[in-house]
Amino acid sequence: MDTLLSKLSTIDWLQAAETMHQKGFALIPGILDDSQCEALKKNYINDDGYRKTVVMERHQYGLGEYKYFDYPLPPVIQTLRETTYPHLAAIANQWMQALNSGVAFPATHEELLAQCQANGQRKATVLILKYGKGGFNALHQDLYGSVYFPIQVVLFLSEPNSDYTGGEFVLIEQVPRAQSKARVLLPNKGDMLVFTTNFRPAKGKNRYYRVNVKHGVSEVHEGERYTLGIIFHDALS
């Protein structure tokens, strides 16, 4: 855990914020080591520590499976959630100010969860996703309730072009009165991708305007692809 905290402490959050402002995402390499990735993948076959399993094709979400963790979260996940949140809250608050939304997010993750609980959102939303050959995730947004945080994180637990092929991470920006813009990413094992949950501000000629964003995963051609998704707000169910 000390190694993880050390890595998180060296992140250039000013640079990450600038990239988030420009593109709606920031890729931070090498946050989890190989042993941490493998431990999370190995634990996937167990039932302990999870509150719910979702088979994606049953709900037309895509093709694959994911499991929601239950509280208390594993230490590595709790550390990631608590440590990254304050930096992301600063970015989110800059976005809210640019859009004149009147919304302000609290400085600590504990305070955000208190807001969720007051709204009846008490279920953990951190999840681990598994895709096999042919697996994919349809474009979506992870909101879970009226109280939500507009930035989330995914950590990549498998090595592209080694553990799997295909399976690119896809971000689609739906620009008002224009055609959508796609960004396709293929991070390495252990990398952390920070990205917008549902929108980001973009600068127009006279003011900032809201650009809606969805994310998904392209089809896996071969192998198995695992990721850890960290959503900062809790869910109603």
C-alpha positions as CSV (number, residue, x, y, z in Angstrom):
1,M,0.0,0.0,0.0
2,D,2.9,2.4,0.7
3,T,4.1,1.9,-2.9
4,L,0.6,2.7,-4.2
5,L,0.4,5.9,-2.1
6,S,3.9,6.9,-3.3
7,K,2.8,6.5,-6.9
8,L,-0.3,8.5,-6.4
9,S,1.7,11.3,-4.6
10,T,3.9,11.7,-7.7
11,I,1.0,12.4,-10.1
12,D,1.2,15.8,-11.8
13,W,-2.4,16.8,-11.1
14,L,-1.9,20.2,-12.7
15,Q,-1.0,18.5,-16.0
16,A,-3.8,16.0,-15.6
17,A,-6.3,18.8,-15.0
18,E,-5.1,20.6,-18.1
19,T,-5.5,17.5,-20.2
20,M,-9.0,16.9,-18.7
21,H,-10.0,20.5,-19.6
22,Q,-8.8,20.0,-23.2
23,K,-10.0,16.5,-23.9
24,G,-12.2,15.2,-21.0
25,F,-9.7,12.5,-20.1
26,A,-6.2,12.0,-18.7
27,L,-4.1,8.9,-18.9
28,I,-1.7,8.3,-16.0
29,P,0.7,5.3,-16.5
30,G,1.8,2.6,-14.1
31,I,-0.4,3.2,-11.1
32,L,-1.0,-0.5,-10.3
33,D,1.9,-3.0,-10.4
34,D,1.6,-6.5,-11.9
35,S,0.9,-8.2,-8.6
36,Q,-2.0,-5.8,-7.7
37,C,-3.5,-6.4,-11.2
38,E,-3.2,-10.1,-10.9
39,A,-4.7,-10.2,-7.4
40,L,-7.8,-8.3,-8.5
41,K,-8.3,-10.6,-11.4
42,K,-7.7,-13.7,-9.3
43,N,-10.3,-12.6,-6.8
44,Y,-12.9,-12.2,-9.5
45,I,-13.8,-15.9,-9.4
46,N,-14.7,-15.6,-5.7
47,D,-18.2,-14.6,-4.4
48,D,-16.9,-12.9,-1.3
49,G,-16.7,-9.1,-1.3
50,Y,-19.2,-8.5,-4.1
51,R,-22.8,-7.4,-3.8
52,K,-24.0,-8.0,-7.4
53,T,-23.1,-9.7,-10.6
54,V,-24.4,-8.4,-13.9
55,V,-24.4,-10.4,-17.2
56,M,-24.4,-7.7,-19.7
57,E,-26.2,-9.3,-22.6
58,R,-29.3,-9.9,-20.4
59,H,-29.8,-6.1,-20.2
60,Q,-28.5,-5.2,-23.7
61,Y,-25.5,-3.5,-22.2
62,G,-23.0,-5.4,-24.4
63,L,-21.4,-8.8,-24.1
64,G,-19.4,-9.6,-20.9
65,E,-19.9,-9.6,-17.2
66,Y,-19.1,-7.4,-14.2
67,K,-19.3,-7.5,-10.5
68,Y,-20.0,-4.7,-8.0
69,F,-17.9,-4.7,-4.9
70,D,-19.6,-4.5,-1.5
71,Y,-18.5,-2.4,1.5
72,P,-16.0,-2.5,3.0
73,L,-13.9,-2.1,-0.1
74,P,-10.5,-3.8,-0.5
75,P,-7.7,-1.6,0.8
76,V,-6.2,-0.9,-2.6
77,I,-9.6,0.3,-4.0
78,Q,-10.4,2.3,-0.9
79,T,-7.0,4.0,-1.1
80,L,-7.5,4.8,-4.8
81,R,-10.9,6.2,-4.2
82,E,-10.1,8.4,-1.2
83,T,-6.7,9.6,-2.5
84,T,-7.7,10.6,-6.0
85,Y,-11.0,12.2,-5.2
86,P,-9.8,15.6,-3.8
87,H,-7.8,16.2,-6.9
88,L,-10.7,15.3,-9.1
89,A,-13.1,17.4,-7.1
90,A,-10.9,20.4,-7.8
91,I,-11.2,19.7,-11.5
92,A,-15.0,19.1,-11.3
93,N,-15.5,22.4,-9.4
94,Q,-13.6,24.3,-12.1
95,W,-16.0,22.7,-14.7
96,M,-19.1,23.6,-12.7
97,Q,-17.9,27.2,-12.4
98,A,-17.1,27.4,-16.1
99,L,-20.7,26.3,-16.9
100,N,-22.3,28.5,-14.2
101,S,-24.1,25.5,-12.8
102,G,-24.2,26.6,-9.2
103,V,-23.0,23.1,-8.1
104,A,-20.0,22.6,-5.9
105,F,-18.5,19.3,-4.8
106,P,-17.2,18.7,-1.3
107,A,-13.4,18.5,-0.6
108,T,-13.4,15.0,0.7
109,H,-14.9,11.7,-0.5
110,E,-16.4,11.1,2.9
111,E,-18.5,14.2,2.4
112,L,-19.6,13.2,-1.1
113,L,-20.8,9.8,0.3
114,A,-22.7,11.5,3.0
115,Q,-24.6,13.4,0.3
116,C,-25.3,10.1,-1.5
117,Q,-26.6,8.5,1.7
118,A,-28.9,11.4,2.4
119,N,-30.4,10.8,-1.0
120,G,-30.8,7.0,-0.4
121,Q,-27.8,6.1,-2.5
122,R,-25.9,3.6,-0.2
123,K,-24.7,0.9,-2.6
124,A,-21.0,0.7,-3.6
125,T,-20.5,1.4,-7.3
126,V,-16.9,0.2,-7.7
127,L,-16.8,-2.7,-10.2
128,I,-14.6,-5.1,-12.0
129,L,-15.4,-6.0,-15.6
130,K,-14.5,-9.1,-17.6
131,Y,-14.7,-9.5,-21.3
132,G,-13.9,-12.6,-23.4
133,K,-13.7,-13.1,-27.1
134,G,-16.5,-11.1,-28.8
135,G,-17.1,-9.1,-25.6
136,F,-17.9,-5.4,-25.8
137,N,-19.5,-2.6,-23.8
138,A,-22.2,-0.4,-25.4
139,L,-21.8,3.4,-25.0
140,H,-23.2,4.5,-21.7
141,Q,-22.9,6.9,-18.7
142,D,-22.5,5.7,-15.0
143,L,-24.9,7.9,-13.0
144,Y,-26.8,5.7,-10.6
145,G,-28.9,8.4,-8.9
146,S,-29.5,12.2,-8.8
147,V,-26.4,12.7,-6.7
148,Y,-23.4,11.9,-8.9
149,F,-19.8,13.0,-9.4
150,P,-18.9,13.9,-13.0
151,I,-15.5,12.3,-13.2
152,Q,-14.5,8.6,-12.8
153,V,-11.5,6.3,-13.1
154,V,-10.7,3.0,-14.8
155,L,-7.6,0.9,-14.1
156,F,-6.5,-1.6,-16.7
157,L,-5.7,-5.0,-15.4
158,S,-4.7,-6.8,-18.6
159,E,-2.0,-6.1,-21.2
160,P,-3.3,-5.2,-24.7
161,N,-1.9,-7.3,-27.6
162,S,-0.7,-9.9,-25.1
163,D,-3.7,-10.9,-22.8
164,Y,-6.2,-9.7,-25.4
165,T,-6.6,-8.0,-28.8
166,G,-9.2,-5.5,-29.7
167,G,-11.1,-4.1,-26.7
168,E,-10.2,-0.5,-27.1
169,F,-11.6,2.1,-24.7
170,V,-13.9,4.4,-26.6
171,L,-15.0,8.0,-25.7
172,I,-17.7,9.7,-27.8
173,E,-18.3,13.4,-27.5
174,Q,-21.7,14.5,-28.6
175,V,-21.1,18.1,-29.7
176,P,-24.2,20.3,-30.0
177,R,-25.3,20.9,-33.6
178,A,-22.3,18.9,-35.0
179,Q,-21.3,15.4,-35.6
180,S,-19.9,13.3,-32.7
181,K,-16.2,12.9,-32.1
182,A,-14.6,9.6,-31.1
183,R,-11.4,9.0,-29.2
184,V,-10.1,5.4,-29.0
185,L,-7.5,4.5,-26.3
186,L,-5.5,1.3,-25.6
187,P,-3.8,1.8,-22.2
188,N,-1.3,-0.6,-20.8
189,K,-1.7,-2.9,-17.8
190,G,-1.6,-0.9,-14.6
191,D,-2.4,2.4,-16.2
192,M,-5.1,4.7,-14.8
193,L,-7.5,6.5,-17.1
194,V,-9.4,9.5,-15.6
195,F,-12.4,10.6,-17.7
196,T,-15.7,12.4,-17.6
197,T,-18.7,10.5,-16.4
198,N,-21.2,12.3,-18.6
199,F,-20.1,15.8,-19.8
200,R,-17.3,18.3,-19.9
201,P,-17.2,22.1,-20.6
202,A,-15.8,23.2,-24.0
203,K,-14.9,26.8,-24.8
204,G,-16.9,28.5,-27.5
205,K,-16.5,32.0,-28.9
206,N,-18.2,33.8,-26.0
207,R,-18.7,31.2,-23.3
208,Y,-18.3,27.6,-22.2
209,Y,-20.9,25.1,-23.3
210,R,-21.6,21.5,-22.2
211,V,-20.4,18.6,-24.3
212,N,-22.1,15.3,-23.5
213,V,-19.8,12.3,-23.4
214,K,-20.4,8.5,-23.4
215,H,-17.9,5.7,-23.0
216,G,-17.7,2.1,-24.0
217,V,-15.4,-0.8,-25.1
218,S,-14.9,-2.0,-28.6
219,E,-15.2,-5.8,-29.4
220,V,-12.5,-8.0,-28.0
221,H,-11.0,-10.2,-30.8
222,E,-9.1,-12.7,-28.7
223,G,-8.2,-13.4,-25.0
224,E,-9.6,-11.9,-21.8
225,R,-9.8,-8.2,-20.8
226,Y,-10.2,-7.1,-17.2
227,T,-10.7,-3.6,-15.9
228,L,-11.4,-2.0,-12.5
229,G,-13.9,0.9,-12.6
230,I,-13.9,3.4,-9.8
231,I,-17.1,5.5,-9.6
232,F,-17.1,8.0,-6.7
233,H,-20.8,8.3,-6.0
234,D,-22.9,5.5,-4.6
235,A,-26.0,3.9,-6.1
236,L,-29.7,3.5,-5.1
237,S,-29.6,-0.2,-5.9
